[in-house]
């Protein structure tokens, strides 16, 4: 009688483990993109899924007439803050480039 009960318990335990494994297969692992800080799964990652700025948010003179901004000898001591890649002046500005997400594990 004890061996029958033990066999049933072992069988139930194996069934529970198999169900957990099956559930894990259905749910994809969510990753955090290091460029846009959004979570994503491998199946949702597409060529335009990630929107980010490829350059830094900088603080220097912002001359609208130049593509690249540099402080000149007669420039005021203060500087503007903007993204070096596109000139967007707000730190939370939507990214100017799209690509695939890249996780911290990649």
Protein Blocks (a to p, Z undefined) as FASTA:
>chain_A
ZZmmmmmmmmmmmmmmmmmmmmmmmpccddddfklopacdfklpcfklpgcdfbdcdddd
ddfkbmbdcddfkbcfbdcdddfklopabfkbccfbdcddddfkZZ
